[in-house]
Amino acid sequence: MNLDRIICFQPGPKQRWLIILAAWICVLLIGAIHDLTGPNIELHSFYLVPILVMTWFVGPRWGIATALLSIINWMVIDFRAGLDWSADSVVLLNEFIRLGMYLLLVIVAWQWRSTLNREADLARHDTLTQLPNRRAFFELAKIELERARRYSHTLTTIMMDLDNFKTVNDQLGHQCGDELLRIISNILRDVTRSSDAVGRLGGDEFAIVLPETDATAALAFSEKLRREVLAAMQREKWPVTISLGVATFHELPADVDQLLKCADDLMYAVKSAGKNEIKHAVIGQLAS
């Protein structure tokens, strides 16, 4: 795992709890070392590491909780060591200053992480439709392909192209064409499940991966999608239809390129035959 992947790592629920446990154990270990070495060795700066890790990977609330735990841990050990608390107001002031530094670290770290998250999200989404772009879609499709192979599930891929989209751009303007693409993207979001992968590959070409979807369900979905798109185009009085290539895999291809190529070939067969249709093929035999 390279440094970029570590920095951008998004832990799952179990991983978050492991990070929380590890960070708090680290705080307690620093306290234990402080207990052994006594007050003459300054170890406050070591608390910055678990606070930073907690904030970066779990969130600012957990970063603040870790900062408070660090301060309390240090003060308890100082009290147990018999530190002179005659000037307790000075001691408390010093701890508040340290706490302020820890909280400043939490704020800066979380702002930086939020900025990186926004930039990463923008890099993975098409700015016009807000759908995953080509790069992000390929990543999602790879995950679904690997999952289907692991569990021997059926997988369906759909390639979708808008017919006569160039006519809308040329006759009605690119602003109208942009609005058309936004409407299409909204329809795709409405008709797909949260488990489906949807993306704009470029121009007026879209792709969909439907996990655990057999031939019957794939055709029903494609027909519904086509009806929704045609109804929206008729409402807007745009001369646009869609060509759909639908490939249902019982025998999975080697990679995402082959996964999409089968559906892409079917889509271009529709366009060559007159457009505005669905062409479906089943690849492989259904496992008994």
TORKOL-4160 file (C-alpha; in steps of 0.2 Angstrom, whole numbers, padded with zeros to 4 digits, m for minus):
288
<pt num="1" X="0000" Y="0000" Z="0000"/>
<pt num="2" X="0008" Y="0016" Z="m0006"/>
<pt num="3" X="0007" Y="0033" Z="0004"/>
<pt num="4" X="m0007" Y="0040" Z="m0007"/>
<pt num="5" X="m0018" Y="0025" Z="m0003"/>
<pt num="6" X="m0014" Y="0026" Z="0015"/>
<pt num="7" X="m0018" Y="0045" Z="0016"/>
<pt num="8" X="m0035" Y="0042" Z="0006"/>
<pt num="9" X="m0039" Y="0026" Z="0015"/>
<pt num="10" X="m0058" Y="0026" Z="0020"/>
<pt num="11" X="m0060" Y="0013" Z="0034"/>
<pt num="12" X="m0075" Y="0002" Z="0036"/>
<pt num="13" X="m0085" Y="0000" Z="0052"/>
<pt num="14" X="m0074" Y="m0014" Z="0059"/>
<pt num="15" X="m0058" Y="m0005" Z="0054"/>
<pt num="16" X="m0064" Y="0011" Z="0063"/>
<pt num="17" X="m0066" Y="0002" Z="0079"/>
<pt num="18" X="m0049" Y="m0006" Z="0077"/>
<pt num="19" X="m0041" Y="0012" Z="0074"/>
<pt num="20" X="m0051" Y="0019" Z="0089"/>
<pt num="21" X="m0044" Y="0004" Z="0100"/>
<pt num="22" X="m0026" Y="0006" Z="0094"/>
<pt num="23" X="m0026" Y="0025" Z="0096"/>
<pt num="24" X="m0032" Y="0024" Z="0114"/>
<pt num="25" X="m0020" Y="0010" Z="0118"/>
<pt num="26" X="m0007" Y="0021" Z="0112"/>
<pt num="27" X="m0012" Y="0035" Z="0123"/>
<pt num="28" X="m0012" Y="0024" Z="0138"/>
<pt num="29" X="0005" Y="0017" Z="0133"/>
<pt num="30" X="0012" Y="0035" Z="0132"/>
<pt num="31" X="0005" Y="0038" Z="0150"/>
<pt num="32" X="0013" Y="0022" Z="0156"/>
<pt num="33" X="0030" Y="0028" Z="0149"/>
<pt num="34" X="0027" Y="0044" Z="0157"/>
<pt num="35" X="0023" Y="0035" Z="0174"/>
<pt num="36" X="0040" Y="0026" Z="0172"/>
<pt num="37" X="0051" Y="0040" Z="0167"/>
<pt num="38" X="0043" Y="0053" Z="0179"/>
<pt num="39" X="0039" Y="0072" Z="0175"/>
<pt num="40" X="0057" Y="0077" Z="0170"/>
<pt num="41" X="0055" Y="0070" Z="0152"/>
<pt num="42" X="0042" Y="0079" Z="0141"/>
<pt num="43" X="0031" Y="0067" Z="0132"/>
<pt num="44" X="0016" Y="0078" Z="0127"/>
<pt num="45" X="0021" Y="0079" Z="0109"/>
<pt num="46" X="0019" Y="0060" Z="0107"/>
<pt num="47" X="0000" Y="0062" Z="0110"/>
<pt num="48" X="m0001" Y="0071" Z="0094"/>
<pt num="49" X="0001" Y="0055" Z="0084"/>
<pt num="50" X="m0015" Y="0046" Z="0091"/>
<pt num="51" X="m0025" Y="0062" Z="0090"/>
<pt num="52" X="m0020" Y="0065" Z="0072"/>
<pt num="53" X="m0024" Y="0047" Z="0067"/>
<pt num="54" X="m0040" Y="0047" Z="0076"/>
<pt num="55" X="m0046" Y="0063" Z="0068"/>
<pt num="56" X="m0040" Y="0058" Z="0050"/>
<pt num="57" X="m0047" Y="0041" Z="0049"/>
<pt num="58" X="m0062" Y="0041" Z="0061"/>
<pt num="59" X="m0068" Y="0060" Z="0063"/>
<pt num="60" X="m0066" Y="0076" Z="0073"/>
<pt num="61" X="m0077" Y="0070" Z="0087"/>
<pt num="62" X="m0066" Y="0055" Z="0090"/>
<pt num="63" X="m0050" Y="0066" Z="0088"/>
<pt num="64" X="m0057" Y="0078" Z="0102"/>
<pt num="65" X="m0061" Y="0063" Z="0113"/>
<pt num="66" X="m0043" Y="0057" Z="0111"/>
<pt num="67" X="m0036" Y="0074" Z="0115"/>
<pt num="68" X="m0047" Y="0075" Z="0131"/>
<pt num="69" X="m0041" Y="0057" Z="0136"/>
<pt num="70" X="m0023" Y="0062" Z="0133"/>
<pt num="71" X="m0024" Y="0077" Z="0145"/>
<pt num="72" X="m0034" Y="0067" Z="0158"/>
<pt num="73" X="m0022" Y="0053" Z="0157"/>
<pt num="74" X="m0007" Y="0065" Z="0159"/>
<pt num="75" X="m0014" Y="0074" Z="0174"/>
<pt num="76" X="m0019" Y="0058" Z="0183"/>
<pt num="77" X="m0001" Y="0051" Z="0181"/>
<pt num="78" X="0006" Y="0067" Z="0187"/>
<pt num="79" X="m0006" Y="0067" Z="0202"/>
<pt num="80" X="m0001" Y="0049" Z="0206"/>
<pt num="81" X="0017" Y="0054" Z="0205"/>
<pt num="82" X="0015" Y="0067" Z="0219"/>
<pt num="83" X="0018" Y="0082" Z="0208"/>
<pt num="84" X="0017" Y="0098" Z="0218"/>
<pt num="85" X="0000" Y="0105" Z="0215"/>
<pt num="86" X="0003" Y="0120" Z="0226"/>
<pt num="87" X="0001" Y="0131" Z="0210"/>
<pt num="88" X="m0013" Y="0121" Z="0204"/>
<pt num="89" X="m0020" Y="0136" Z="0193"/>
<pt num="90" X="m0003" Y="0136" Z="0184"/>
<pt num="91" X="m0004" Y="0117" Z="0181"/>
<pt num="92" X="m0022" Y="0119" Z="0175"/>
<pt num="93" X="m0017" Y="0133" Z="0163"/>
<pt num="94" X="m0003" Y="0123" Z="0156"/>
<pt num="95" X="m0015" Y="0108" Z="0152"/>
<pt num="96" X="m0028" Y="0120" Z="0144"/>
<pt num="97" X="m0014" Y="0127" Z="0133"/>
<pt num="98" X="m0009" Y="0109" Z="0128"/>
<pt num="99" X="m0028" Y="0105" Z="0125"/>
<pt num="100" X="m0029" Y="0120" Z="0114"/>
<pt num="101" X="m0015" Y="0114" Z="0104"/>
<pt num="102" X="m0022" Y="0097" Z="0102"/>
<pt num="103" X="m0039" Y="0104" Z="0097"/>
<pt num="104" X="m0030" Y="0115" Z="0084"/>
<pt num="105" X="m0022" Y="0100" Z="0077"/>
<pt num="106" X="m0040" Y="0091" Z="0076"/>
<pt num="107" X="m0047" Y="0107" Z="0067"/>
<pt num="108" X="m0032" Y="0108" Z="0054"/>
<pt num="109" X="m0031" Y="0089" Z="0051"/>
<pt num="110" X="m0050" Y="0088" Z="0048"/>
<pt num="111" X="m0051" Y="0103" Z="0036"/>
<pt num="112" X="m0036" Y="0095" Z="0026"/>
<pt num="113" X="m0045" Y="0078" Z="0026"/>
<pt num="114" X="m0061" Y="0086" Z="0020"/>
<pt num="115" X="m0053" Y="0096" Z="0006"/>
<pt num="116" X="m0044" Y="0080" Z="0000"/>
<pt num="117" X="m0061" Y="0070" Z="0001"/>
<pt num="118" X="m0069" Y="0084" Z="m0010"/>
<pt num="119" X="m0055" Y="0084" Z="m0023"/>
<pt num="120" X="m0056" Y="0065" Z="m0024"/>
<pt num="121" X="m0075" Y="0065" Z="m0026"/>
<pt num="122" X="m0073" Y="0078" Z="m0040"/>
<pt num="123" X="m0060" Y="0068" Z="m0048"/>
<pt num="124" X="m0072" Y="0053" Z="m0049"/>
<pt num="125" X="m0088" Y="0061" Z="m0054"/>
<pt num="126" X="m0094" Y="0069" Z="m0070"/>
<pt num="127" X="m0096" Y="0087" Z="m0066"/>
<pt num="128" X="m0112" Y="0089" Z="m0077"/>
<pt num="129" X="m0122" Y="0074" Z="m0072"/>
<pt num="130" X="m0114" Y="0070" Z="m0055"/>
<pt num="131" X="m0113" Y="0052" Z="m0060"/>
<pt num="132" X="m0097" Y="0042" Z="m0058"/>
<pt num="133" X="m0085" Y="0046" Z="m0073"/>
<pt num="134" X="m0076" Y="0033" Z="m0084"/>
<pt num="135" X="m0062" Y="0030" Z="m0071"/>
<pt num="136" X="m0074" Y="0028" Z="m0056"/>
<pt num="137" X="m0086" Y="0017" Z="m0066"/>
<pt num="138" X="m0072" Y="0005" Z="m0071"/>
<pt num="139" X="m0067" Y="0004" Z="m0053"/>
<pt num="140" X="m0085" Y="0000" Z="m0047"/>
<pt num="141" X="m0087" Y="m0012" Z="m0062"/>
<pt num="142" X="m0071" Y="m0021" Z="m0057"/>
<pt num="143" X="m0078" Y="m0023" Z="m0039"/>
<pt num="144" X="m0094" Y="m0031" Z="m0045"/>
<pt num="145" X="m0085" Y="m0042" Z="m0057"/>
<pt num="146" X="m0074" Y="m0049" Z="m0044"/>
<pt num="147" X="m0089" Y="m0051" Z="m0032"/>
<pt num="148" X="m0099" Y="m0060" Z="m0045"/>
<pt num="149" X="m0084" Y="m0072" Z="m0048"/>
<pt num="150" X="m0081" Y="m0075" Z="m0030"/>
<pt num="151" X="m0100" Y="m0080" Z="m0026"/>
<pt num="152" X="m0104" Y="m0087" Z="m0044"/>
<pt num="153" X="m0117" Y="m0074" Z="m0047"/>
<pt num="154" X="m0125" Y="m0069" Z="m0063"/>
<pt num="155" X="m0120" Y="m0051" Z="m0069"/>
<pt num="156" X="m0128" Y="m0040" Z="m0082"/>
<pt num="157" X="m0120" Y="m0025" Z="m0091"/>
<pt num="158" X="m0129" Y="m0012" Z="m0101"/>
<pt num="159" X="m0122" Y="0000" Z="m0113"/>
<pt num="160" X="m0133" Y="0015" Z="m0117"/>
<pt num="161" X="m0131" Y="0028" Z="m0131"/>
<pt num="162" X="m0143" Y="0043" Z="m0135"/>
<pt num="163" X="m0149" Y="0043" Z="m0153"/>
<pt num="164" X="m0150" Y="0060" Z="m0161"/>
<pt num="165" X="m0141" Y="0069" Z="m0147"/>
<pt num="166" X="m0130" Y="0079" Z="m0159"/>
<pt num="167" X="m0146" Y="0085" Z="m0167"/>
<pt num="168" X="m0152" Y="0093" Z="m0150"/>
<pt num="169" X="m0135" Y="0101" Z="m0148"/>
<pt num="170" X="m0134" Y="0108" Z="m0165"/>
<pt num="171" X="m0152" Y="0114" Z="m0167"/>
<pt num="172" X="m0156" Y="0119" Z="m0149"/>
<pt num="173" X="m0139" Y="0123" Z="m0142"/>
<pt num="174" X="m0127" Y="0115" Z="m0129"/>
<pt num="175" X="m0136" Y="0122" Z="m0114"/>
<pt num="176" X="m0151" Y="0112" Z="m0120"/>
<pt num="177" X="m0140" Y="0097" Z="m0123"/>
<pt num="178" X="m0133" Y="0098" Z="m0105"/>
<pt num="179" X="m0150" Y="0099" Z="m0098"/>
<pt num="180" X="m0155" Y="0083" Z="m0107"/>
<pt num="181" X="m0140" Y="0074" Z="m0100"/>
<pt num="182" X="m0145" Y="0080" Z="m0083"/>
<pt num="183" X="m0162" Y="0073" Z="m0085"/>
<pt num="184" X="m0155" Y="0056" Z="m0091"/>
<pt num="185" X="m0144" Y="0055" Z="m0076"/>
<pt num="186" X="m0158" Y="0058" Z="m0065"/>
<pt num="187" X="m0168" Y="0044" Z="m0073"/>
<pt num="188" X="m0154" Y="0032" Z="m0071"/>
<pt num="189" X="m0152" Y="0036" Z="m0052"/>
<pt num="190" X="m0171" Y="0034" Z="m0050"/>
<pt num="191" X="m0172" Y="0017" Z="m0059"/>
<pt num="192" X="m0157" Y="0009" Z="m0052"/>
<pt num="193" X="m0154" Y="0001" Z="m0035"/>
<pt num="194" X="m0140" Y="0007" Z="m0023"/>
<pt num="195" X="m0131" Y="m0009" Z="m0027"/>
<pt num="196" X="m0130" Y="m0005" Z="m0046"/>
<pt num="197" X="m0115" Y="0004" Z="m0054"/>
<pt num="198" X="m0120" Y="0018" Z="m0066"/>
<pt num="199" X="m0108" Y="0029" Z="m0075"/>
<pt num="200" X="m0106" Y="0042" Z="m0089"/>
<pt num="201" X="m0092" Y="0036" Z="m0100"/>
<pt num="202" X="m0091" Y="0051" Z="m0111"/>
<pt num="203" X="m0102" Y="0061" Z="m0122"/>
<pt num="204" X="m0120" Y="0053" Z="m0123"/>
<pt num="205" X="m0114" Y="0036" Z="m0118"/>
<pt num="206" X="m0119" Y="0028" Z="m0101"/>
<pt num="207" X="m0115" Y="0011" Z="m0094"/>
<pt num="208" X="m0124" Y="0001" Z="m0080"/>
<pt num="209" X="m0119" Y="m0015" Z="m0071"/>
<pt num="210" X="m0133" Y="m0024" Z="m0062"/>
<pt num="211" X="m0126" Y="m0037" Z="m0049"/>
<pt num="212" X="m0136" Y="m0053" Z="m0047"/>
<pt num="213" X="m0147" Y="m0049" Z="m0062"/>
<pt num="214" X="m0153" Y="m0063" Z="m0073"/>
<pt num="215" X="m0159" Y="m0062" Z="m0091"/>
<pt num="216" X="m0178" Y="m0059" Z="m0087"/>
<pt num="217" X="m0174" Y="m0046" Z="m0074"/>
<pt num="218" X="m0161" Y="m0037" Z="m0086"/>
<pt num="219" X="m0174" Y="m0036" Z="m0100"/>
<pt num="220" X="m0188" Y="m0029" Z="m0088"/>
<pt num="221" X="m0175" Y="m0016" Z="m0081"/>
<pt num="222" X="m0170" Y="m0011" Z="m0099"/>
<pt num="223" X="m0188" Y="m0009" Z="m0105"/>
<pt num="224" X="m0192" Y="0001" Z="m0090"/>
<pt num="225" X="m0177" Y="0012" Z="m0093"/>
<pt num="226" X="m0181" Y="0014" Z="m0111"/>
<pt num="227" X="m0199" Y="0019" Z="m0107"/>
<pt num="228" X="m0194" Y="0032" Z="m0094"/>
<pt num="229" X="m0181" Y="0040" Z="m0106"/>
<pt num="230" X="m0194" Y="0041" Z="m0121"/>
<pt num="231" X="m0207" Y="0048" Z="m0110"/>
<pt num="232" X="m0195" Y="0062" Z="m0103"/>
<pt num="233" X="m0190" Y="0066" Z="m0121"/>
<pt num="234" X="m0208" Y="0067" Z="m0127"/>
<pt num="235" X="m0212" Y="0079" Z="m0113"/>
<pt num="236" X="m0198" Y="0090" Z="m0118"/>
<pt num="237" X="m0201" Y="0088" Z="m0137"/>
<pt num="238" X="m0184" Y="0082" Z="m0140"/>
<pt num="239" X="m0181" Y="0070" Z="m0155"/>
<pt num="240" X="m0170" Y="0059" Z="m0144"/>
<pt num="241" X="m0172" Y="0040" Z="m0142"/>
<pt num="242" X="m0160" Y="0027" Z="m0134"/>
<pt num="243" X="m0151" Y="0012" Z="m0140"/>
<pt num="244" X="m0147" Y="m0002" Z="m0127"/>
<pt num="245" X="m0135" Y="m0016" Z="m0128"/>
<pt num="246" X="m0138" Y="m0028" Z="m0113"/>
<pt num="247" X="m0127" Y="m0043" Z="m0109"/>
<pt num="248" X="m0131" Y="m0055" Z="m0096"/>
<pt num="249" X="m0116" Y="m0066" Z="m0090"/>
<pt num="250" X="m0117" Y="m0083" Z="m0083"/>
<pt num="251" X="m0099" Y="m0086" Z="m0088"/>
<pt num="252" X="m0089" Y="m0070" Z="m0083"/>
<pt num="253" X="m0076" Y="m0062" Z="m0094"/>
<pt num="254" X="m0058" Y="m0060" Z="m0088"/>
<pt num="255" X="m0059" Y="m0041" Z="m0085"/>
<pt num="256" X="m0070" Y="m0025" Z="m0086"/>
<pt num="257" X="m0065" Y="m0021" Z="m0104"/>
<pt num="258" X="m0072" Y="m0038" Z="m0110"/>
<pt num="259" X="m0087" Y="m0036" Z="m0099"/>
<pt num="260" X="m0092" Y="m0019" Z="m0107"/>
<pt num="261" X="m0087" Y="m0024" Z="m0124"/>
<pt num="262" X="m0100" Y="m0037" Z="m0126"/>
<pt num="263" X="m0114" Y="m0024" Z="m0121"/>
<pt num="264" X="m0105" Y="m0011" Z="m0132"/>
<pt num="265" X="m0106" Y="m0023" Z="m0147"/>
<pt num="266" X="m0124" Y="m0026" Z="m0144"/>
<pt num="267" X="m0128" Y="m0008" Z="m0143"/>
<pt num="268" X="m0119" Y="m0004" Z="m0159"/>
<pt num="269" X="m0129" Y="m0018" Z="m0168"/>
<pt num="270" X="m0145" Y="m0009" Z="m0162"/>
<pt num="271" X="m0138" Y="0008" Z="m0169"/>
<pt num="272" X="m0133" Y="0000" Z="m0186"/>
<pt num="273" X="m0150" Y="m0008" Z="m0187"/>
<pt num="274" X="m0160" Y="0008" Z="m0185"/>
<pt num="275" X="m0158" Y="0013" Z="m0167"/>
<pt num="276" X="m0171" Y="0015" Z="m0153"/>
<pt num="277" X="m0171" Y="m0003" Z="m0148"/>
<pt num="278" X="m0164" Y="m0016" Z="m0135"/>
<pt num="279" X="m0153" Y="m0030" Z="m0140"/>
<pt num="280" X="m0150" Y="m0043" Z="m0127"/>
<pt num="281" X="m0138" Y="m0058" Z="m0126"/>
<pt num="282" X="m0134" Y="m0071" Z="m0113"/>
<pt num="283" X="m0116" Y="m0076" Z="m0112"/>
<pt num="284" X="m0113" Y="m0094" Z="m0105"/>
<pt num="285" X="m0125" Y="m0107" Z="m0097"/>
<pt num="286" X="m0134" Y="m0105" Z="m0081"/>
<pt num="287" X="m0126" Y="m0115" Z="m0068"/>
<pt num="288" X="m0136" Y="m0130" Z="m0062"/>
